[in-house]
Amino acid sequence: MIEMEGHINFEDLELEFGYSCMPDRLHYYNKEENAFRMEVRKWCKDNIEPVADKIDKERNQDLAVETLKSMKPYLNIIIPEEAGGLGKGILYRTIFGEELSAFNYAIATIFGASSCLFAGPVIEYGTPEQKTKYLSGIADGTKIGAIGITEPTGGSDAIGGMNLRAKKQGDHYVLNGEKCFITNGSCADYICLYAVTNDQVKRHKGITAFIFETDTSGFEVVKDYKHMGRRGQPNSLLRFNNCKVPVENVLYKENEGVEVLMFGLDGERTFTASQYIGLARSAFEIAYRYAQRRQQFGKPIYSFEGISFKISEMFMEIELNRIATAQIARMLDEGHYCRALVAALKTRNADAAVKISQEAIQVVGGLGYSEEYPLERYYRDAKIGQIAAGATEIMKYLISREMIRMWGK
Ligand SMILES: Cc1cc2nc3c(=O)[nH]c(=O)nc-3n(C[C@H](O)[C@H](O)[C@H](O)COP(=O)(O)OP(=O)(O)OC[C@H]3O[C@@H](n4cnc5c(N)ncnc54)[C@H](O)[C@@H]3O)c2cc1C
């Protein structure tokens, strides 16, 4: 740590990692939702804040996974009551995603991949037996889930470029191929996995969703990637060599996996949208506090329009994006079809997190660019929002297609 007169140490900002500068009772959440939010925030401050920096600096996957397992009180938020969960739905998931990501985005992503992206499609499409068998472990933290869509041949064109093959042989399928960039790939017990089951038809009609158990013979973690951000979150290249999956592990129906996949992506994009708010909020809070304490030209830099306008713009983005996130999450909980809105939300919130984390570094100046402050971590973490779960360009393409679907040409 730099000990120099005039410099402001990160610890001296006395951050709350929440809106200490904003009313805690946000009017777009009801009393119960707000109470949940404040409870989670306190839990994260006590349990996530102490390990957040260590996980990033050491790329410490073991500590990240251990921390996830310690989140027992919250791992079951969306799991149905009959499988040991609270059955709370998407809005609660976004509140949790925002709070958790304000402290550590990598841990929030491990949670998201397991408790939302794996569990979400199983809750919606699973048979009663599948729900009982696979969700209770996710709810109590003894099992970790993941979602496997992307392949070396299929990134943005995930469906058209899918090549993992599942050949039916009697009472099981035999899987061969690869998946890449899979969050939790090397620590997951279960993967919601998509594979081609009919290559004689267009891919949209020939893909099946499976619940895959990673202790299956022939499953191989080829490597974990070292990403610029979200450090500590396992993200893996996986290989499937003649892996046998029983027919009862088909999720929904054979060759109708694209429906499951698109449903899962809507859930993923809504959850990640809430994560970007959490990330942006922490960067904002540092910039806000710092600008009022840092003196230059005989005044706090907050008094200069060049700085205060940046902070006003951060406020505008965060607050309005949060209102939109809460509203869209409620609409999804009510069962509305919101694909274009979800894509728009994901894109906006991701862009805002990149911009805000970058501008926060600008406000803090040289210290912001250093590891004395976590802003460089937020900036590195934020960038993935414009790539994963559908890159920004693809989201805009999806929105343009949805407009034509809704309104015609
Ligand atoms: C950290 C991380 C975590 C991830 N987690 C998971 C996971 O858990 N499960 C999973 O299945 N996947 C996961 N992914 C994969 C992620 O969803 C893909 O990286 C993403 O969809 C983009 O695919 P790609 O990287 O192959 O890029 P490409 O598809 O090769 O795209 C490269 C660039 O070209 C642009 N582009 C492509 N096509 C077009 C077009 N038609 N018009 C305009 N621009 C275009 C893209 O927008 C992008 O900017 C993860 C990725 C990362 C990096």
The ligand as an SDF file (V2000), in Angstrom:
LIG
                    3D

 53 58  0  0  0  0  0  0  0  0999 V2000
  -15.4070  -16.5600  -19.5850 C   0  0  0  0  0  0  0  0  0  0  0  0
  -16.3780  -17.2640  -20.4920 C   0  0  0  0  0  0  0  0  0  0  0  0
  -17.3780  -18.0450  -19.9450 C   0  0  0  0  0  0  0  0  0  0  0  0
  -18.2480  -18.7640  -20.7810 C   0  0  0  0  0  0  0  0  0  0  0  0
  -19.1500  -19.6260  -20.2290 N   0  0  0  0  0  0  0  0  0  0  0  0
  -19.8490  -20.4700  -21.0450 C   0  0  0  0  0  0  0  0  0  0  0  0
  -20.6420  -21.5340  -20.4930 C   0  0  0  0  0  0  0  0  0  0  0  0
  -20.7240  -21.7030  -19.2770 O   0  0  0  0  0  0  0  0  0  0  0  0
  -21.3000  -22.3630  -21.3560 N   0  0  0  0  0  0  0  0  0  0  0  0
  -21.2230  -22.2100  -22.7070 C   0  0  0  0  0  0  0  0  0  0  0  0
  -21.8350  -22.9860  -23.4180 O   0  0  0  0  0  0  0  0  0  0  0  0
  -20.4820  -21.2010  -23.2610 N   0  0  0  0  0  0  0  0  0  0  0  0
  -19.7820  -20.3460  -22.4650 C   0  0  0  0  0  0  0  0  0  0  0  0
  -18.9950  -19.3480  -23.0090 N   0  0  0  0  0  0  0  0  0  0  0  0
  -18.9460  -19.1970  -24.4510 C   0  0  0  0  0  0  0  0  0  0  0  0
  -19.5160  -17.8750  -24.9450 C   0  0  0  0  0  0  0  0  0  0  0  0
  -20.9240  -17.8990  -24.8830 O   0  0  0  0  0  0  0  0  0  0  0  0
  -18.9440  -17.6270  -26.3480 C   0  0  0  0  0  0  0  0  0  0  0  0
  -17.5940  -17.2440  -26.1660 O   0  0  0  0  0  0  0  0  0  0  0  0
  -19.7080  -16.5580  -27.1130 C   0  0  0  0  0  0  0  0  0  0  0  0
  -20.9790  -17.0350  -27.4690 O   0  0  0  0  0  0  0  0  0  0  0  0
  -18.9630  -16.0990  -28.3570 C   0  0  0  0  0  0  0  0  0  0  0  0
  -18.5140  -17.1750  -29.1130 O   0  0  0  0  0  0  0  0  0  0  0  0
  -16.9880  -17.2070  -29.6210 P   0  0  0  0  0  0  0  0  0  0  0  0
  -16.1250  -16.9060  -28.4560 O   0  0  0  0  0  0  0  0  0  0  0  0
  -16.7550  -18.4830  -30.3270 O   0  0  0  0  0  0  0  0  0  0  0  0
  -16.8590  -15.9930  -30.6020 O   0  0  0  0  0  0  0  0  0  0  0  0
  -17.2640  -15.9960  -32.1760 P   0  0  0  0  0  0  0  0  0  0  0  0
  -18.6060  -16.5510  -32.3570 O   0  0  0  0  0  0  0  0  0  0  0  0
  -16.1570  -16.5560  -32.9620 O   0  0  0  0  0  0  0  0  0  0  0  0
  -17.3540  -14.4260  -32.4360 O   0  0  0  0  0  0  0  0  0  0  0  0
  -16.1800  -13.6070  -32.5520 C   0  0  0  0  0  0  0  0  0  0  0  0
  -16.6580  -12.1870  -32.8250 C   0  0  0  0  0  0  0  0  0  0  0  0
  -17.3810  -12.1560  -34.0590 O   0  0  0  0  0  0  0  0  0  0  0  0
  -18.6690  -11.5860  -33.8500 C   0  0  0  0  0  0  0  0  0  0  0  0
  -19.6280  -12.2250  -34.7510 N   0  0  0  0  0  0  0  0  0  0  0  0
  -19.8680  -13.5400  -34.9390 C   0  0  0  0  0  0  0  0  0  0  0  0
  -20.8450  -13.7250  -35.8110 N   0  0  0  0  0  0  0  0  0  0  0  0
  -21.2640  -12.4870  -36.2010 C   0  0  0  0  0  0  0  0  0  0  0  0
  -22.2710  -12.0070  -37.0700 C   0  0  0  0  0  0  0  0  0  0  0  0
  -23.1030  -12.8330  -37.7480 N   0  0  0  0  0  0  0  0  0  0  0  0
  -22.4210  -10.6860  -37.2170 N   0  0  0  0  0  0  0  0  0  0  0  0
  -21.6110   -9.8130  -36.5300 C   0  0  0  0  0  0  0  0  0  0  0  0
  -20.6500  -10.2050  -35.6850 N   0  0  0  0  0  0  0  0  0  0  0  0
  -20.4780  -11.5290  -35.5170 C   0  0  0  0  0  0  0  0  0  0  0  0
  -18.9890  -11.8410  -32.4050 C   0  0  0  0  0  0  0  0  0  0  0  0
  -19.9400  -10.9210  -31.9270 O   0  0  0  0  0  0  0  0  0  0  0  0
  -17.6270  -11.6520  -31.7610 C   0  0  0  0  0  0  0  0  0  0  0  0
  -17.3900  -10.2930  -31.5380 O   0  0  0  0  0  0  0  0  0  0  0  0
  -18.1470  -18.6190  -22.1770 C   0  0  0  0  0  0  0  0  0  0  0  0
  -17.1500  -17.7890  -22.7190 C   0  0  0  0  0  0  0  0  0  0  0  0
  -16.2560  -17.1490  -21.9040 C   0  0  0  0  0  0  0  0  0  0  0  0
  -15.1490  -16.3270  -22.5450 C   0  0  0  0  0  0  0  0  0  0  0  0
  1  2  1  0
  2  3  1  0
  2 52  2  0
  3  4  2  0
  4  5  1  0
  4 50  1  0
  5  6  2  0
  6  7  1  0
  6 13  1  0
  7  8  2  0
  7  9  1  0
  9 10  1  0
 10 11  2  0
 10 12  1  0
 12 13  2  0
 13 14  1  0
 14 15  1  0
 14 50  1  0
 15 16  1  0
 16 17  1  0
 16 18  1  0
 18 19  1  0
 18 20  1  0
 20 21  1  0
 20 22  1  0
 22 23  1  0
 23 24  1  0
 24 25  2  0
 24 26  1  0
 24 27  1  0
 27 28  1  0
 28 29  2  0
 28 30  1  0
 28 31  1  0
 31 32  1  0
 32 33  1  0
 33 34  1  0
 33 48  1  0
 34 35  1  0
 35 36  1  0
 35 46  1  0
 36 37  1  0
 36 45  1  0
 37 38  2  0
 38 39  1  0
 39 40  1  0
 39 45  2  0
 40 41  1  0
 40 42  2  0
 42 43  1  0
 43 44  2  0
 44 45  1  0
 46 47  1  0
 46 48  1  0
 48 49  1  0
 50 51  2  0
 51 52  1  0
 52 53  1  0
M  END
$$$$
